[in-house]
Amino acid sequence: MDVVCVGETMAVLGPADAAHPLAHQTILALSVGGAESNVACALVALGHRAAWLGRVGDDPLGRRVLDDLAGRGVDVSAARTDVERPTGVYFKDPGADGTGVHYYRRGSAASAMDPSVAALPLLHRARVLHLSGITAALSDSCAELLTHLVVRRAVPGPLISFDVNHRPSLWRDRPKDAAPVLLGLARAADLVFVGRDEAETLWGTRTPADVRDLLGPGRTLVVKDAGYGATAYGADGTEAFVPAPDARIVERVGAGDAFAAGYLAALLEGRTPEAGLRLGHLAAVAALATREDVPAALPRDTLFVPLCQTPPVPSDHGSTGGEPHG
């Protein structure tokens, strides 16, 4: 298995008519989304083997999650069904400032995940484990799971990829914990993705270099700076920057996950950091152009060909960092 992604995937309810807020809608479409499974789906679309590991409820929404991911080619053989807890749900809420999200995931099946997950054989066959700070906010047992995998390295061997993914609404009960918990996880990971804006909110860092200095040496760090571009700092001290391409924005949800998948795909293939950043941008652009958490298709040829071309001039709205998603 190239990448195993661990986290919560939810049923997503969103209006087909984005001209009006959720409160004024009468018809909602059902889909599936979650930061980690979004990455898994995009990796499969880019030609890699990816698995999603999490928990869903023994309910129609849980079955929809598993069927949807399996239908996209994601391995869900290690996912668990919980007969006592429900599948998490979130609603999309269109607005003038973009799409907001409303979570209903407290007490969900995924919130009961704990360090015992580390014993599953699938994790030990992975080249990369991809995790997210979202999971740390779901429950104490989920936070302990991330500490077990990232800090204690309960599964030796795989590269640990960690997307900070700060979701303030999930930390509402303990807002002061978010900054130190997410910093500790980021410092322990091998590869870290973070938006410049969320790093500033969490830790007071203003520039990508500030984030690098805060985390210290020993890992690869990718800092996404909205419409400006993305910077990768290598564990060996190297630095790469690729500007953000122009993008048509339909919805920002899921763009950061697509970016992470693009970077990971290039990493798995031995490509340069610049190629990883460029592929991340291109995958994010595809996500920005749809209302789905994962683009319906990430055509490999059309995404990889531009890697050898001069990148487009950046716009002031092609965001690949700081956007809300599962």
Sequence and secondary structure as in RCSB ss.txt:
>XXXX:A:sequence
MDVVCVGETMAVLGPADAAHPLAHQTILALSVGGAESNVACALVALGHRAAWLGRVGDDPLGRRVLDDLAGRGVD
VSAARTDVERPTGVYFKDPGADGTGVHYYRRGSAASAMDPSVAALPLLHRARVLHLSGITAALSDSCAELLTHLV
VRRAVPGPLISFDVNHRPSLWRDRPKDAAPVLLGLARAADLVFVGRDEAETLWGTRTPADVRDLLGPGRTLVVKD
AGYGATAYGADGTEAFVPAPDARIVERVGAGDAFAAGYLAALLEGRTPEAGLRLGHLAAVAALATREDVPAALPR
DTLFVPLCQTPPVPSDHGSTGGEPHG
>XXXX:A:secstr
  EEEES  EEEEEES TTS GGG S EEEEEE HHHHHHHHHHHTT  EEEE EEESSHHHHHHHHHHHHTT B
 TT EEESSS   EEEEE  TTS EEEEE TT SGGG  GGGGG HHHHT SEEEEEHHHHTT HHHHHHHIIII
IS SS SSEEEEE    GGGGTTSHHHHHHHHHHHHHH SEEEEEHHHHHHHH   SHHHHHHHH SSSEEEEEE
TTTEEEEE TTS EEEEE      S  TTHHHHHHHHHHHHHHTT  HHHHHHHHHHHHHHHHTSSSSS S   H
HHHHGGGGS      SS   SS    
